[in-house]
Amino acid sequence: MKHKKLFLTMSMAATLLFAAGCTSNGSDTASSSTKESTEKTTETSTVESIDLNSLELPQLNTEVADNEDLVEMVTTKGTIKIKLFPELAPKAVENFMTHAKDGYYDGVTFHRVIQDFMIQGGDPDGNGTGGESIWGEGFETEISNQLYNIRGALSMARTQDPNSNGSQFFIVQNSHDMHDGLLKDDYPQAIIDAYKNGGYPSLDGEYTVFGQVVEGMDVVDAIAAVETDSSDKPTEDVKIEKINILQEAK
């Protein structure tokens, strides 16, 4: 049975995270609970020891480094250049690059478009239920504290199963200031500042960010502005004509 790739609204994301945090295993013994508590304490200490503001944040630099890929997505609305981060999201990038080289995305539509949110494509069936990874099965979500769903982020679409990444992706288009409420302990200051220009922080930690638009956000905005039906599908097809590989990471 095929499932549509879903996104979480801010409230849905909060509910899911809350539910996950409250779930417990009734068969836990005292010893396993103690071990789990110790592991969590260690993990928390490790996280707290990281200076987030010292991290490299490649999305904030429009230049393409030697360890990044660069692709040109040619659409019926114009061209979008996107750099990819194979060191930070290796499976998502390998999957996308291989599909691009094989022509998998040629002629595929943006089947779901929501202005002030995102544009979604990558489904050969064109209805949100199709597509698969290069491995023929879903792969796991890759989360990095160096990548965020800021405006222009390229991320994997999936169902609520974190291991259901396939071929579908989305580009974050929202341009509204979203920095309010972001905690300095959770986000690098430069990312908080970036969210002033738009993005969708409620998706952070839930979906794999693996690229960033470096040229052509006007095209993304144009696609987001097209007329859509009640299912957020454009009334006239907006297609990816071809994805050209301009640079492969060294």
LUMTIVEX-423116 format. One record per residue: residue in three letters; y, x, z of N, C-alpha, C in turn; residue number from 1. Coordinates in Angstrom, 1 decimal. Layout:
N
{Ala {Y X Z} {Y X Z} {Y X Z} NUM}
...
% end
This chain:
250
{Met {-1.2 0.9 0.0} {0.0 0.0 0.0} {1.2 0.9 0.0} 1}
{Lys {2.1 0.6 -0.9} {3.3 1.4 -1.0} {4.4 0.9 0.0} 2}
{His {5.2 1.8 0.5} {6.3 1.4 1.4} {7.6 1.9 0.9} 3}
{Lys {8.6 1.1 1.1} {9.9 1.6 0.7} {10.4 2.7 1.6} 4}
{Lys {11.2 3.6 1.1} {11.8 4.7 1.9} {12.9 4.0 2.6} 5}
{Leu {12.9 4.3 3.9} {13.9 3.6 4.8} {14.9 4.6 5.3} 6}
{Phe {16.1 4.0 5.7} {17.1 4.8 6.4} {17.3 4.0 7.7} 7}
{Leu {17.8 4.8 8.7} {18.1 4.1 10.0} {19.6 3.9 10.1} 8}
{Thr {20.0 2.8 10.6} {21.4 2.6 10.9} {21.7 3.3 12.2} 9}
{Met {22.9 3.4 12.6} {23.2 4.1 13.9} {22.4 3.5 15.1} 10}
{Ser {22.4 2.1 15.1} {21.8 1.4 16.2} {20.3 1.6 16.2} 11}
{Met {19.7 1.5 15.0} {18.3 1.7 14.8} {17.8 3.1 15.2} 12}
{Ala {18.6 4.1 14.8} {18.3 5.4 15.1} {18.3 5.6 16.6} 13}
{Ala {19.3 5.1 17.3} {19.4 5.2 18.8} {18.2 4.5 19.4} 14}
{Thr {17.8 3.3 18.9} {16.7 2.6 19.5} {15.4 3.4 19.3} 15}
{Leu {15.2 4.0 18.1} {14.0 4.8 17.9} {13.9 5.9 18.8} 16}
{Leu {15.0 6.7 19.0} {15.0 7.8 19.8} {14.8 7.4 21.3} 17}
{Phe {15.4 6.3 21.7} {15.2 5.9 23.0} {13.7 5.5 23.3} 18}
{Ala {13.1 4.8 22.3} {11.7 4.4 22.5} {10.8 5.6 22.5} 19}
{Ala {11.1 6.6 21.7} {10.3 7.8 21.7} {10.4 8.6 23.0} 20}
{Gly {11.6 8.5 23.6} {11.8 9.2 24.8} {11.1 8.6 26.0} 21}
{Cys {10.9 7.3 25.9} {10.3 6.5 27.0} {8.8 6.4 26.9} 22}
{Thr {8.2 6.7 25.8} {6.8 6.6 25.6} {6.1 7.6 26.5} 23}
{Ser {5.0 7.1 27.2} {4.2 8.0 28.0} {2.7 7.7 27.8} 24}
{Asn {1.9 8.7 28.1} {0.4 8.5 27.9} {-0.1 8.2 29.3} 25}
{Gly {-0.8 7.0 29.4} {-1.3 6.5 30.6} {-2.4 7.4 31.2} 26}
{Ser {-3.1 8.2 30.3} {-4.2 9.0 30.7} {-3.8 10.4 31.2} 27}
{Asp {-2.5 10.7 31.3} {-2.1 12.0 31.8} {-2.5 12.2 33.2} 28}
{Thr {-3.0 13.4 33.5} {-3.4 13.8 34.9} {-2.2 14.4 35.5} 29}
{Ala {-2.2 14.7 36.8} {-1.1 15.3 37.5} {-0.9 16.7 37.0} 30}
{Ser {-2.0 17.4 36.7} {-1.9 18.8 36.2} {-1.3 18.8 34.8} 31}
{Ser {-1.7 17.9 33.9} {-1.1 17.9 32.6} {0.3 17.5 32.6} 32}
{Ser {0.7 16.6 33.6} {2.1 16.2 33.7} {2.9 17.4 34.2} 33}
{Thr {2.4 18.2 35.1} {3.1 19.4 35.6} {3.3 20.4 34.4} 34}
{Lys {2.2 20.5 33.6} {2.3 21.5 32.5} {3.3 21.0 31.5} 35}
{Glu {3.3 19.7 31.2} {4.3 19.1 30.3} {5.7 19.3 30.8} 36}
{Ser {5.9 19.1 32.1} {7.2 19.3 32.7} {7.7 20.7 32.6} 37}
{Thr {6.7 21.7 32.8} {7.1 23.1 32.7} {7.4 23.5 31.3} 38}
{Glu {6.7 22.9 30.3} {6.9 23.2 28.9} {8.3 22.7 28.5} 39}
{Lys {8.6 21.5 29.0} {9.9 20.9 28.7} {11.0 21.7 29.3} 40}
{Thr {10.9 22.2 30.5} {11.9 23.0 31.1} {12.1 24.2 30.4} 41}
{Thr {11.0 24.9 30.0} {11.1 26.1 29.2} {11.8 25.9 27.9} 42}
{Glu {11.4 24.8 27.2} {12.0 24.4 25.9} {13.5 24.2 26.1} 43}
{Thr {13.8 23.4 27.1} {15.3 23.1 27.4} {16.1 24.4 27.6} 44}
{Ser {15.5 25.3 28.4} {16.2 26.5 28.7} {16.4 27.3 27.4} 45}
{Thr {15.4 27.3 26.5} {15.5 28.0 25.2} {16.6 27.4 24.4} 46}
{Val {16.6 26.1 24.3} {17.6 25.4 23.5} {19.0 25.7 24.1} 47}
{Glu {19.2 25.7 25.4} {20.5 25.9 26.0} {20.9 27.3 25.8} 48}
{Ser {20.0 28.3 25.6} {20.4 29.7 25.5} {21.0 30.0 24.1} 49}
{Ile {20.8 29.0 23.2} {21.3 29.2 21.8} {22.8 28.9 21.8} 50}
{Asp {23.6 29.8 21.2} {25.0 29.6 21.0} {25.2 29.0 19.6} 51}
{Leu {25.3 27.6 19.6} {25.4 26.9 18.4} {26.5 27.4 17.5} 52}
{Asn {27.6 27.8 18.1} {28.8 28.3 17.3} {28.6 29.6 16.7} 53}
{Ser {27.5 30.3 17.0} {27.2 31.6 16.4} {26.2 31.5 15.2} 54}
{Leu {25.7 30.3 15.0} {24.8 30.0 13.9} {25.4 30.1 12.5} 55}
{Glu {24.7 30.5 11.5} {25.2 30.5 10.1} {25.1 29.0 9.7} 56}
{Leu {26.1 28.5 9.1} {26.1 27.1 8.6} {26.4 27.1 7.1} 57}
{Pro {25.3 27.2 6.3} {25.5 27.5 4.9} {26.1 26.3 4.1} 58}
{Gln {26.0 25.1 4.7} {26.6 23.9 4.0} {28.1 24.0 3.9} 59}
{Leu {28.7 24.8 4.8} {30.2 24.9 4.8} {30.8 25.9 3.9} 60}
{Asn {29.9 26.6 3.2} {30.4 27.6 2.2} {30.0 27.2 0.8} 61}
{Thr {30.9 27.0 -0.1} {30.6 26.6 -1.4} {30.0 27.7 -2.3} 62}
{Glu {30.1 28.9 -1.8} {29.5 30.0 -2.6} {28.0 29.9 -2.4} 63}
{Val {27.2 30.4 -3.4} {25.8 30.4 -3.4} {25.2 31.8 -3.1} 64}
{Ala {24.6 31.9 -2.0} {24.0 33.2 -1.6} {22.7 33.5 -2.4} 65}
{Asp {22.3 34.8 -2.3} {21.1 35.2 -3.0} {19.9 34.5 -2.5} 66}
{Asn {19.9 34.1 -1.2} {18.7 33.4 -0.7} {18.8 31.9 -0.8} 67}
{Glu {19.6 31.4 -1.7} {19.7 30.0 -2.0} {19.5 29.7 -3.4} 68}
{Asp {19.0 28.5 -3.7} {18.8 28.0 -5.1} {20.1 27.2 -5.5} 69}
{Leu {20.3 27.1 -6.8} {21.4 26.3 -7.3} {20.9 25.5 -8.5} 70}
{Val {21.1 24.2 -8.4} {20.7 23.3 -9.4} {21.9 22.5 -10.0} 71}
{Glu {21.7 22.0 -11.2} {22.7 21.2 -11.8} {22.1 19.9 -12.2} 72}
{Met {22.5 18.8 -11.5} {21.9 17.5 -11.7} {22.8 16.7 -12.7} 73}
{Val {22.3 16.6 -13.9} {23.1 15.9 -14.9} {22.7 14.4 -14.9} 74}
{Thr {23.8 13.6 -14.6} {23.6 12.2 -14.5} {24.4 11.5 -15.6} 75}
{Thr {24.2 10.2 -15.8} {24.9 9.4 -16.7} {26.4 9.2 -16.3} 76}
{Lys {26.7 9.6 -15.1} {28.1 9.5 -14.6} {28.8 10.8 -14.5} 77}
{Gly {28.0 11.9 -14.8} {28.6 13.2 -14.7} {27.6 14.2 -14.1} 78}
{Thr {28.1 15.4 -13.8} {27.2 16.5 -13.3} {27.5 16.9 -11.9} 79}
{Ile {26.5 17.1 -11.1} {26.6 17.4 -9.7} {25.8 18.8 -9.5} 80}
{Lys {26.5 19.7 -8.9} {25.9 21.0 -8.6} {25.6 21.0 -7.1} 81}
{Ile {24.3 21.4 -6.8} {23.8 21.4 -5.5} {23.1 22.7 -5.2} 82}
{Lys {23.5 23.3 -4.0} {22.7 24.5 -3.6} {21.7 24.1 -2.6} 83}
{Leu {20.5 24.7 -2.6} {19.4 24.4 -1.8} {19.1 25.6 -0.8} 84}
{Phe {18.4 25.2 0.3} {18.2 26.2 1.4} {16.7 26.4 1.7} 85}
{Pro {16.0 27.2 0.8} {14.6 27.4 1.0} {14.2 28.1 2.3} 86}
{Glu {15.0 28.8 2.9} {14.6 29.5 4.2} {14.7 28.5 5.3} 87}
{Leu {15.5 27.5 5.2} {15.6 26.5 6.3} {14.8 25.2 6.1} 88}
{Ala {14.5 24.9 4.9} {13.7 23.7 4.6} {12.8 24.0 3.5} 89}
{Pro {11.8 25.0 3.7} {11.0 25.5 2.6} {10.2 24.5 1.8} 90}
{Lys {9.5 23.6 2.5} {8.7 22.6 1.8} {9.5 21.6 1.0} 91}
{Ala {10.6 21.1 1.5} {11.4 20.2 0.8} {12.0 20.9 -0.4} 92}
{Val {12.4 22.1 -0.3} {13.0 22.8 -1.5} {12.0 23.1 -2.5} 93}
{Glu {10.8 23.6 -2.1} {9.7 23.9 -3.1} {9.4 22.6 -3.8} 94}
{Asn {9.3 21.5 -3.1} {8.9 20.2 -3.7} {10.0 19.8 -4.7} 95}
{Phe {11.2 19.9 -4.3} {12.3 19.4 -5.2} {12.4 20.3 -6.5} 96}
{Met {12.4 21.7 -6.2} {12.5 22.6 -7.3} {11.3 22.5 -8.3} 97}
{Thr {10.1 22.3 -7.8} {9.0 22.2 -8.7} {9.0 20.9 -9.5} 98}
{His {9.4 19.8 -8.9} {9.6 18.5 -9.6} {10.7 18.7 -10.7} 99}
{Ala {11.8 19.3 -10.3} {12.9 19.5 -11.3} {12.4 20.3 -12.5} 100}
{Lys {11.7 21.4 -12.2} {11.2 22.2 -13.3} {10.2 21.5 -14.2} 101}
{Asp {9.4 20.6 -13.6} {8.4 19.9 -14.4} {9.0 18.6 -15.1} 102}
{Gly {10.3 18.4 -14.9} {10.9 17.2 -15.5} {10.6 15.9 -14.9} 103}
{Tyr {10.1 16.0 -13.6} {9.7 14.8 -12.9} {10.8 13.8 -12.7} 104}
{Tyr {12.0 14.3 -12.5} {13.2 13.5 -12.2} {13.9 13.1 -13.5} 105}
{Asp {13.5 13.6 -14.7} {14.2 13.2 -15.9} {14.1 11.7 -16.2} 106}
{Gly {15.3 11.1 -16.3} {15.3 9.7 -16.7} {15.1 8.7 -15.5} 107}
{Val {15.0 9.3 -14.3} {14.8 8.5 -13.1} {16.2 8.0 -12.6} 108}
{Thr {16.2 6.8 -12.1} {17.4 6.1 -11.7} {17.8 6.4 -10.2} 109}
{Phe {19.1 6.2 -9.9} {19.5 6.0 -8.5} {19.2 4.5 -8.2} 110}
{His {18.1 4.3 -7.5} {17.7 2.9 -7.3} {18.3 2.2 -6.1} 111}
{Arg {18.9 3.0 -5.2} {19.6 2.4 -4.0} {20.9 3.1 -3.8} 112}
{Val {22.0 2.3 -3.8} {23.3 2.9 -3.7} {24.1 2.0 -2.7} 113}
{Ile {24.6 2.7 -1.7} {25.4 2.0 -0.7} {26.7 2.8 -0.5} 114}
{Gln {27.8 2.2 -1.0} {29.1 2.9 -0.9} {29.5 3.1 0.6} 115}
{Asp {30.1 4.2 0.9} {30.4 4.7 2.2} {29.1 5.0 3.1} 116}
{Phe {28.0 5.3 2.4} {26.8 5.7 3.0} {26.1 6.8 2.2} 117}
{Met {25.4 6.4 1.1} {24.6 7.4 0.4} {24.2 6.8 -1.0} 118}
{Ile {23.7 7.7 -1.9} {23.1 7.3 -3.1} {21.7 7.9 -3.1} 119}
{Gln {20.7 7.1 -3.4} {19.3 7.5 -3.3} {18.6 7.4 -4.6} 120}
{Gly {17.8 8.4 -4.9} {17.0 8.5 -6.2} {15.7 9.2 -6.0} 121}
{Gly {15.1 9.5 -7.1} {13.8 10.3 -7.0} {12.6 9.5 -7.1} 122}
{Asp {12.7 8.2 -7.4} {11.5 7.3 -7.5} {11.2 7.0 -8.9} 123}
{Pro {10.2 7.5 -9.5} {9.9 7.2 -10.9} {9.7 5.7 -11.2} 124}
{Asp {9.3 5.0 -10.2} {9.1 3.5 -10.3} {10.4 2.8 -10.3} 125}
{Gly {11.5 3.4 -9.8} {12.8 2.8 -9.8} {13.0 1.7 -8.8} 126}
{Asn {12.1 1.5 -7.8} {12.3 0.4 -6.9} {12.2 0.8 -5.4} 127}
{Gly {12.0 2.1 -5.2} {12.0 2.5 -3.8} {10.6 2.6 -3.2} 128}
{Thr {9.6 2.2 -4.0} {8.2 2.3 -3.4} {7.4 3.4 -4.0} 129}
{Gly {7.9 4.1 -5.0} {7.1 5.1 -5.7} {7.4 6.5 -5.4} 130}
{Gly {6.8 7.4 -6.2} {7.0 8.8 -6.1} {6.0 9.5 -5.2} 131}
{Glu {5.8 10.7 -5.4} {5.0 11.5 -4.5} {5.4 13.0 -4.5} 132}
{Ser {4.9 13.7 -3.5} {5.3 15.1 -3.4} {4.4 15.9 -4.4} 133}
{Ile {4.7 17.2 -4.6} {3.9 18.0 -5.5} {2.5 18.3 -5.0} 134}
{Trp {2.3 17.9 -3.7} {1.0 18.1 -3.1} {0.2 16.8 -3.1} 135}
{Gly {0.7 15.8 -3.7} {0.0 14.5 -3.8} {0.0 13.7 -2.5} 136}
{Glu {0.6 14.2 -1.5} {0.6 13.4 -0.2} {1.9 13.7 0.5} 137}
{Gly {2.3 12.9 1.5} {3.5 13.1 2.3} {3.5 14.4 3.0} 138}
{Phe {4.7 15.0 3.2} {4.8 16.2 4.0} {5.8 16.0 5.1} 139}
{Glu {5.7 16.9 6.1} {6.5 16.7 7.3} {8.0 16.9 7.2} 140}
{Thr {8.7 16.3 8.1} {10.1 16.4 8.2} {10.5 17.8 8.7} 141}
{Glu {11.5 18.5 8.1} {11.9 19.8 8.5} {13.3 19.7 9.1} 142}
{Ile {13.5 20.0 10.4} {14.7 19.9 11.0} {15.3 21.3 11.4} 143}
{Ser {16.5 21.5 11.1} {17.2 22.8 11.4} {18.5 22.6 12.1} 144}
{Asn {18.8 23.4 13.1} {20.1 23.3 13.8} {21.2 23.9 13.0} 145}
{Gln {20.9 24.4 11.7} {21.9 24.9 10.8} {22.2 23.9 9.7} 146}
{Leu {21.6 22.8 9.7} {21.8 21.8 8.6} {22.0 20.4 9.2} 147}
{Tyr {23.0 19.7 8.6} {23.4 18.4 9.1} {23.8 17.5 8.0} 148}
{Asn {23.7 16.2 8.3} {24.0 15.1 7.3} {25.5 14.9 7.1} 149}
{Ile {26.2 16.0 6.8} {27.6 15.8 6.5} {27.8 15.3 5.1} 150}
{Arg {29.0 14.9 4.8} {29.3 14.4 3.4} {28.8 15.5 2.4} 151}
{Gly {28.1 15.0 1.4} {27.5 15.9 0.4} {26.2 16.5 0.6} 152}
{Ala {25.6 16.2 1.8} {24.3 16.7 2.1} {23.2 16.1 1.3} 153}
{Leu {22.3 16.9 0.8} {21.1 16.4 0.1} {19.9 16.4 1.1} 154}
{Ser {19.4 15.2 1.3} {18.3 15.0 2.3} {17.1 14.3 1.7} 155}
{Met {16.0 14.4 2.3} {14.8 13.7 1.9} {14.8 12.3 2.5} 156}
{Ala {14.3 11.3 1.6} {14.1 10.0 2.1} {12.7 9.8 2.5} 157}
{Arg {12.4 9.0 3.4} {11.0 8.8 3.9} {10.9 7.4 4.6} 158}
{Thr {9.7 7.0 5.0} {9.5 5.9 5.8} {9.7 6.3 7.2} 159}
{Gln {9.3 5.4 8.2} {9.5 5.8 9.6} {8.5 6.8 10.0} 160}
{Asp {7.5 7.1 9.2} {6.5 8.1 9.4} {7.2 9.5 9.1} 161}
{Pro {7.3 10.4 10.0} {8.0 11.7 9.8} {7.2 12.6 8.8} 162}
{Asn {6.0 12.2 8.5} {5.2 13.0 7.5} {5.1 12.3 6.2} 163}
{Ser {6.0 11.5 5.8} {5.9 10.7 4.6} {6.9 11.1 3.5} 164}
{Asn {7.5 12.3 3.6} {8.4 12.8 2.6} {7.6 13.0 1.3} 165}
{Gly {8.2 12.5 0.2} {7.5 12.5 -1.1} {8.4 13.1 -2.2} 166}
{Ser {9.0 12.3 -3.0} {9.9 12.8 -4.1} {11.3 12.2 -4.0} 167}
{Gln {11.4 11.2 -3.1} {12.7 10.5 -3.0} {13.7 11.3 -2.1} 168}
{Phe {15.0 11.2 -2.5} {16.0 12.0 -1.8} {17.3 11.1 -1.8} 169}
{Phe {18.2 11.5 -1.0} {19.6 10.9 -1.0} {20.7 11.9 -0.8} 170}
{Ile {21.8 11.6 -1.3} {23.0 12.4 -1.1} {24.0 11.6 -0.2} 171}
{Val {24.4 12.2 0.9} {25.3 11.5 1.8} {26.7 11.4 1.2} 172}
{Gln {27.2 10.2 1.1} {28.5 10.0 0.4} {29.7 9.6 1.3} 173}
{Asn {29.4 9.0 2.5} {30.4 8.5 3.4} {31.5 9.5 3.6} 174}
{Ser {32.8 9.0 3.4} {33.9 9.9 3.5} {34.8 9.6 4.8} 175}
{His {34.3 8.7 5.6} {35.1 8.4 6.8} {34.9 9.4 7.9} 176}
{Asp {35.9 9.5 8.8} {35.9 10.5 9.9} {34.8 10.0 10.9} 177}
{Met {33.8 10.9 11.1} {32.6 10.5 11.9} {32.5 11.5 13.1} 178}
{His {33.5 12.2 13.5} {33.4 13.2 14.5} {33.5 12.7 15.9} 179}
{Asp {34.0 11.5 16.1} {34.2 11.0 17.4} {32.8 10.8 18.1} 180}
{Gly {32.7 11.2 19.3} {31.5 11.0 20.1} {30.5 12.2 19.9} 181}
{Leu {30.7 13.1 19.0} {29.8 14.2 18.9} {30.1 15.2 20.0} 182}
{Leu {29.1 15.6 20.7} {29.2 16.5 21.8} {29.1 18.0 21.4} 183}
{Lys {30.0 18.8 22.0} {30.0 20.2 21.7} {28.7 20.9 22.1} 184}
{Asp {28.0 20.4 23.1} {26.8 21.0 23.5} {25.7 20.7 22.5} 185}
{Asp {25.8 19.7 21.6} {24.8 19.3 20.7} {25.1 19.8 19.2} 186}
{Tyr {26.4 20.0 19.0} {26.8 20.4 17.6} {27.7 21.6 17.6} 187}
{Pro {27.6 22.5 16.6} {28.6 23.5 16.4} {30.0 22.9 16.2} 188}
{Gln {31.0 23.5 16.7} {32.3 23.0 16.5} {32.7 22.8 15.0} 189}
{Ala {32.2 23.8 14.2} {32.5 23.7 12.7} {31.9 22.5 12.1} 190}
{Ile {30.7 22.0 12.6} {30.1 20.8 12.1} {30.8 19.6 12.6} 191}
{Ile {31.3 19.6 13.8} {32.1 18.5 14.3} {33.3 18.3 13.5} 192}
{Asp {33.9 19.4 13.1} {35.1 19.4 12.2} {34.8 18.9 10.9} 193}
{Ala {33.6 19.3 10.4} {33.1 18.8 9.0} {32.9 17.3 9.0} 194}
{Tyr {32.5 16.8 10.1} {32.3 15.3 10.2} {33.6 14.5 10.1} 195}
{Lys {34.7 15.2 10.3} {36.0 14.6 10.1} {36.2 14.2 8.6} 196}
{Asn {35.5 14.8 7.7} {35.6 14.5 6.3} {34.5 13.6 5.8} 197}
{Gly {33.6 13.1 6.8} {32.6 12.2 6.4} {31.2 12.7 6.7} 198}
{Gly {30.2 11.8 6.5} {28.9 12.1 6.8} {28.2 11.0 7.6} 199}
{Tyr {27.0 11.3 8.1} {26.3 10.3 8.8} {25.5 11.0 9.9} 200}
{Pro {26.1 11.3 11.0} {25.4 12.1 12.1} {24.2 11.4 12.7} 201}
{Ser {24.1 10.1 12.7} {23.0 9.4 13.3} {21.7 9.8 12.5} 202}
{Leu {21.8 10.3 11.4} {20.6 10.8 10.6} {20.1 12.2 11.0} 203}
{Asp {20.9 12.9 11.7} {20.6 14.3 12.1} {19.4 14.2 13.1} 204}
{Gly {18.4 15.1 12.8} {17.2 15.2 13.6} {16.2 14.2 13.2} 205}
{Glu {16.5 13.4 12.2} {15.5 12.4 11.7} {15.1 12.6 10.2} 206}
{Tyr {16.0 13.2 9.4} {15.7 13.4 8.0} {16.0 14.8 7.6} 207}
{Thr {15.2 15.3 6.7} {15.3 16.7 6.3} {16.5 16.9 5.4} 208}
{Val {17.5 17.7 5.8} {18.6 18.2 5.0} {18.1 19.5 4.3} 209}
{Phe {18.2 19.5 3.0} {17.7 20.7 2.3} {18.7 21.2 1.2} 210}
{Gly {19.8 20.6 1.1} {20.8 21.0 0.1} {22.2 20.5 0.4} 211}
{Gln {23.1 21.0 -0.4} {24.5 20.6 -0.2} {25.2 20.6 -1.6} 212}
{Val {25.9 19.5 -1.9} {26.7 19.4 -3.1} {27.9 20.5 -3.0} 213}
{Val {28.0 21.3 -4.0} {29.1 22.3 -4.0} {30.1 22.0 -5.1} 214}
{Glu {29.7 21.1 -6.0} {30.6 20.7 -7.1} {30.2 19.3 -7.6} 215}
{Gly {31.1 18.4 -7.8} {30.8 17.1 -8.3} {30.7 16.0 -7.3} 216}
{Met {31.4 16.1 -6.2} {31.4 15.0 -5.2} {32.1 13.8 -5.8} 217}
{Asp {33.0 14.0 -6.8} {33.7 12.9 -7.5} {32.7 12.1 -8.3} 218}
{Val {31.6 12.7 -8.7} {30.5 12.0 -9.5} {29.7 11.2 -8.5} 219}
{Val {29.4 11.8 -7.3} {28.7 11.1 -6.3} {29.5 9.9 -5.9} 220}
{Asp {30.8 10.0 -5.7} {31.6 8.9 -5.3} {31.6 7.8 -6.4} 221}
{Ala {31.6 8.2 -7.7} {31.6 7.3 -8.8} {30.3 6.5 -8.8} 222}
{Ile {29.2 7.2 -8.5} {27.9 6.5 -8.5} {27.9 5.5 -7.3} 223}
{Ala {28.4 5.9 -6.2} {28.4 5.0 -5.0} {29.3 3.8 -5.2} 224}
{Ala {30.2 3.9 -6.1} {31.2 2.8 -6.4} {30.7 1.7 -7.4} 225}
{Val {29.5 2.0 -8.0} {29.0 1.0 -9.0} {28.7 -0.3 -8.4} 226}
{Glu {28.6 -1.3 -9.2} {28.3 -2.6 -8.8} {26.8 -2.7 -8.5} 227}
{Thr {26.4 -3.3 -7.4} {25.0 -3.4 -7.0} {24.6 -4.9 -6.7} 228}
{Asp {23.3 -5.1 -6.7} {22.8 -6.5 -6.3} {22.5 -6.5 -4.8} 229}
{Ser {21.9 -7.6 -4.4} {21.7 -7.8 -3.0} {20.7 -6.8 -2.4} 230}
{Ser {20.0 -6.1 -3.2} {19.0 -5.1 -2.7} {19.6 -3.7 -2.8} 231}
{Asp {20.9 -3.6 -3.1} {21.6 -2.3 -3.2} {21.2 -1.5 -4.5} 232}
{Lys {20.6 -2.2 -5.4} {20.2 -1.6 -6.7} {21.4 -1.8 -7.7} 233}
{Pro {21.8 -0.7 -8.4} {22.9 -0.8 -9.4} {22.5 -1.9 -10.4} 234}
{Thr {23.5 -2.7 -10.8} {23.2 -3.7 -11.8} {23.1 -3.1 -13.2} 235}
{Glu {23.6 -1.9 -13.4} {23.4 -1.2 -14.6} {22.8 0.2 -14.2} 236}
{Asp {21.8 0.6 -14.9} {21.1 1.8 -14.5} {22.0 3.1 -14.5} 237}
{Val {21.9 3.8 -13.4} {22.6 5.1 -13.3} {21.4 6.1 -13.2} 238}
{Lys {21.3 7.0 -14.2} {20.1 7.8 -14.3} {20.4 9.3 -14.2} 239}
{Ile {19.4 10.0 -13.7} {19.4 11.5 -13.8} {18.8 11.9 -15.1} 240}
{Glu {19.6 12.5 -16.0} {19.2 12.8 -17.3} {18.3 14.1 -17.2} 241}
{Lys {18.7 15.0 -16.4} {17.9 16.3 -16.3} {18.5 17.1 -15.1} 242}
{Ile {17.6 17.9 -14.5} {18.0 18.8 -13.4} {17.8 20.2 -14.0} 243}
{Asn {18.9 21.0 -14.1} {18.8 22.3 -14.6} {18.8 23.3 -13.5} 244}
{Ile {17.9 24.3 -13.5} {17.9 25.4 -12.5} {18.9 26.5 -12.9} 245}
{Leu {19.9 26.7 -12.1} {20.9 27.7 -12.4} {20.7 29.0 -11.7} 246}
{Gln {20.0 28.9 -10.5} {19.7 30.1 -9.8} {18.5 29.8 -8.9} 247}
{Glu {17.6 30.8 -8.8} {16.5 30.7 -7.9} {16.7 31.8 -6.8} 248}
{Ala {16.4 31.5 -5.6} {16.6 32.4 -4.5} {15.8 33.6 -4.7} 249}
{Lys {16.3 34.8 -4.2} {15.7 36.1 -4.3} {14.9 36.4 -3.0} 250}
% end
